[in-house]
Amino acid sequence: MNTNKPEPLFAEPIRKRCPICGERTYSAVGIHPQCAVRQADAPRERLLAAAKKRARETAARLAGA
């Protein structure tokens, strides 16, 4: 019994690569929806992290005073 798989008749269509993660994407835009959300949220996350850091530093100054 032959267990080898037959060769495909047609070549696999070339898909676009997501510019964020590098994986193949099936989206018409060429970027995964979750990657687009992550990219859009990046500036907001940086602002939140900076605000949190400032709050920690202020709390530390007030506790030390």
C-alpha positions as CSV (number, residue, x, y, z in Angstrom):
1,M,0.0,0.0,0.0
2,N,1.4,3.4,-1.0
3,T,1.2,6.0,1.8
4,N,2.7,8.9,-0.1
5,K,0.4,11.9,-0.8
6,P,-0.1,12.8,-4.4
7,E,1.3,16.0,-5.8
8,P,-1.1,18.9,-5.9
9,L,-2.6,19.6,-9.4
10,F,-2.5,23.4,-8.9
11,A,0.0,25.5,-7.1
12,E,-1.1,27.2,-3.9
13,P,-2.1,30.8,-4.6
14,I,0.3,33.4,-3.3
15,R,-1.1,35.2,-0.3
16,K,-0.2,38.6,1.0
17,R,2.0,38.7,4.2
18,C,0.9,40.7,7.2
19,P,3.4,43.6,7.7
20,I,3.0,43.3,11.5
21,C,3.5,39.6,12.2
22,G,4.7,38.3,8.8
23,E,2.2,35.5,8.6
24,R,0.0,34.9,5.5
25,T,-3.2,36.9,5.6
26,Y,-6.6,36.3,3.9
27,S,-7.7,39.9,4.6
28,A,-8.4,42.1,1.6
29,V,-6.4,44.9,3.2
30,G,-3.4,42.7,3.7
31,I,-3.2,42.9,7.5
32,H,-4.8,40.7,10.2
33,P,-7.6,42.5,12.0
34,Q,-6.0,41.7,15.4
35,C,-2.6,43.1,14.2
36,A,-4.4,46.2,13.0
37,V,-5.9,46.7,16.4
38,R,-2.6,46.1,18.1
39,Q,-0.9,48.6,15.8
40,A,-3.7,51.2,16.4
41,D,-3.5,50.7,20.2
42,A,0.3,51.1,20.4
43,P,0.3,54.9,20.8
44,R,-2.4,54.8,23.4
45,E,-0.6,52.1,25.4
46,R,2.6,54.2,25.4
47,L,0.7,57.2,26.8
48,L,-1.0,55.0,29.5
49,A,2.4,53.6,30.5
50,A,4.0,57.0,30.7
51,A,1.1,58.3,32.8
52,K,1.3,55.2,35.1
53,K,5.1,55.8,35.5
54,R,4.5,59.5,36.4
55,A,1.9,58.5,39.0
56,R,4.3,56.0,40.6
57,E,7.1,58.6,40.7
58,T,4.7,61.2,42.3
59,A,3.5,58.7,44.9
60,A,7.1,57.7,45.7
61,R,8.0,61.4,46.2
62,L,5.0,62.1,48.4
63,A,5.7,59.0,50.5
64,G,9.3,60.0,51.0
65,A,8.5,63.6,52.0
